[in-house]
Amino acid sequence: MSRSAVSRSPSQPAGAEMLVDLPVFSGPFRLLASLILDQKVDVCDVPVARVTERFLQRGQEEARRWTLEEATWFLAVCATLLELKVGRLLPRTPSESEEDLLGGASPDLVYARSLELSAFRRIAEDLAERMAAAALMIPRTAGPPQELAHLYPDVLEKVSTEDLVRAAARLLAAPPPVDLSHVAPILISLSDAMASVEERMTRVGEARFRDLLDDCPERIHIVVRFLALLELYRQGKVELSQAELFGEIEVRWHPTNEDGR
């Protein structure tokens, strides 16, 4: 967006102008946009996100008085500012001037540049010669003539039907089964653990979490039993309490769930 696009924006009363309060500027947003487009304010110092939040807040407060032209102008200016900011933040390859290419007043750098230029010229000449020679080569696309066809060996002369059958059997054979002996089988599920905890809590009413682990032979069973207890707590079927950090976890069956409600 050019500066003329900003100047052609619709006029607004002084009270309707959107004000922004930023670390580098405080005042109307139109003036800030003009200063940025005139390169009098660095666009990298303008937090576009804060300006957008102010715009959304003002839009919620004065949505009925806004016109389509005003909203379109603001969005276009914000898009331009965002594009300028991204362009400033992205790294750019510095362009070398003629003085940089010549090395300024350093004769050693000038000599090094001349050697590089000479090497590039020799490579360019070699590539041109190779491309010209390759352009004269035409590949043969036709097959051998009939009078010479008998000179070519028959690649299937010594191949029998049994050889083809054995090759097809190897190619079409089912792959060997994957060995899963190193994978530990899953001996318990979360649903089974929830059913076990629910069945015991309906009988005793209250218990310690330690008491619910009597039938857990391995650590994985304890972990799944704890996850089952958390799921029952999320469903509102049990109440949990702990007096101190790393203390005993007291479990109480929720009375409103005894009848299935």
BELUR-V315114 format. One record per residue. N is the residue number from 0. RES is the residue in three letters. PHI is phi in degrees with one decimal (* if undefined). Layout:
N RES PHI
N RES PHI
This chain:
0 MET *
1 SER -89.2
2 ARG -68.5
3 SER -66.7
4 ALA -65.4
5 VAL -71.3
6 SER -69.6
7 ARG -88.2
8 SER -67.3
9 PRO -64.9
10 SER -77.3
11 GLN -133.1
12 PRO -64.2
13 ALA -60.4
14 GLY -74.7
15 ALA -90.9
16 GLU -68.1
17 MET -78.3
18 LEU -101.5
19 VAL -124.9
20 ASP -123.6
21 LEU -120.1
22 PRO -61.2
23 VAL -104.1
24 PHE -158.7
25 SER -142.1
26 GLY 159.5
27 PRO -66.2
28 PHE -68.4
29 ARG -62.1
30 LEU -66.5
31 LEU -63.1
32 ALA -63.0
33 SER -65.0
34 LEU -64.9
35 ILE -68.5
36 LEU -68.4
37 ASP -86.9
38 GLN 61.5
39 LYS -95.0
40 VAL -131.4
41 ASP -71.7
42 VAL -67.0
43 CYS -69.2
44 ASP -89.0
45 VAL -102.7
46 PRO -76.0
47 VAL -62.8
48 ALA -63.1
49 ARG -67.4
50 VAL -64.5
51 THR -65.7
52 GLU -62.6
53 ARG -64.4
54 PHE -64.8
55 LEU -65.0
56 GLN -64.3
57 ARG -68.0
58 GLY -66.0
59 GLN -69.5
60 GLU -79.5
61 GLU -126.1
62 ALA -62.5
63 ARG -73.0
64 ARG -90.8
65 TRP -80.2
66 THR -103.2
67 LEU -63.9
68 GLU -67.5
69 GLU -66.0
70 ALA -64.3
71 THR -64.6
72 TRP -62.4
73 PHE -64.1
74 LEU -64.2
75 ALA -66.2
76 VAL -66.9
77 CYS -63.1
78 ALA -63.6
79 THR -66.7
80 LEU -62.6
81 LEU -65.1
82 GLU -65.5
83 LEU -64.3
84 LYS -68.2
85 VAL -63.3
86 GLY -62.9
87 ARG -74.9
88 LEU -81.3
89 LEU -71.2
90 PRO -69.4
91 ARG -121.1
92 THR -79.2
93 PRO -64.6
94 SER -83.3
95 GLU -88.6
96 SER -82.8
97 GLU -63.2
98 GLU -67.4
99 ASP -67.0
100 LEU -65.0
101 LEU -81.6
102 GLY 86.8
103 GLY 65.9
104 ALA -98.4
105 SER -89.8
106 PRO -69.0
107 ASP -66.0
108 LEU -68.3
109 VAL -63.2
110 TYR -65.1
111 ALA -63.8
112 ARG -63.0
113 SER -66.5
114 LEU -66.2
115 GLU -62.8
116 LEU -64.1
117 SER -65.1
118 ALA -64.6
119 PHE -62.8
120 ARG -65.4
121 ARG -64.9
122 ILE -64.7
123 ALA -63.8
124 GLU -65.3
125 ASP -64.3
126 LEU -64.6
127 ALA -63.2
128 GLU -65.0
129 ARG -66.6
130 MET -66.8
131 ALA -66.1
132 ALA -68.8
133 ALA -69.6
134 ALA -68.3
135 LEU -85.6
136 MET -87.9
137 ILE -121.1
138 PRO -70.9
139 ARG -85.7
140 THR -105.6
141 ALA -84.5
142 GLY -80.4
143 PRO -67.9
144 PRO -66.8
145 GLN -64.1
146 GLU -70.1
147 LEU -108.9
148 ALA -64.6
149 HIS -72.1
150 LEU -79.5
151 TYR -80.9
152 PRO -71.1
153 ASP -86.8
154 VAL -71.0
155 LEU -104.6
156 GLU -66.0
157 LYS -98.8
158 VAL -95.9
159 SER -101.0
160 THR -65.0
161 GLU -64.5
162 ASP -64.0
163 LEU -66.0
164 VAL -65.3
165 ARG -64.8
166 ALA -64.9
167 ALA -65.8
168 ALA -65.1
169 ARG -67.4
170 LEU -74.4
171 LEU -96.0
172 ALA -70.4
173 ALA -67.9
174 PRO -65.4
175 PRO -65.3
176 PRO -65.3
177 VAL -76.4
178 ASP -78.2
179 LEU -111.3
180 SER -67.2
181 HIS -84.0
182 VAL -91.7
183 ALA -73.5
184 PRO -70.1
185 ILE -84.5
186 LEU -96.8
187 ILE -147.0
188 SER -119.2
189 LEU -66.4
190 SER -65.2
191 ASP -65.7
192 ALA -65.7
193 MET -63.8
194 ALA -64.6
195 SER -65.7
196 VAL -65.2
197 GLU -64.4
198 GLU -64.7
199 ARG -75.3
200 MET -70.1
201 THR -67.7
202 ARG -86.3
203 VAL -95.3
204 GLY 84.1
205 GLU -134.0
206 ALA -165.6
207 ARG -88.6
208 PHE -61.6
209 ARG -62.3
210 ASP -71.0
211 LEU -82.0
212 LEU -109.5
213 ASP -63.6
214 ASP -98.9
215 CYS -99.2
216 PRO -78.3
217 GLU -127.1
218 ARG -65.6
219 ILE -63.5
220 HIS -66.1
221 ILE -66.0
222 VAL -63.2
223 VAL -66.7
224 ARG -64.3
225 PHE -67.3
226 LEU -63.9
227 ALA -64.1
228 LEU -64.2
229 LEU -64.8
230 GLU -67.5
231 LEU -65.6
232 TYR -66.7
233 ARG -65.5
234 GLN -78.8
235 GLY 80.7
236 LYS -90.7
237 VAL -133.9
238 GLU -116.8
239 LEU -116.8
240 SER -148.5
241 GLN -143.1
242 ALA -70.6
243 GLU -145.9
244 LEU -64.1
245 PHE 61.5
246 GLY -86.7
247 GLU -68.3
248 ILE -95.6
249 GLU -90.9
250 VAL -115.1
251 ARG -128.1
252 TRP -70.9
253 HIS -73.7
254 PRO -65.7
255 THR -72.6
256 ASN -101.2
257 GLU -68.3
258 ASP -97.7
259 GLY 88.2
260 ARG -81.8
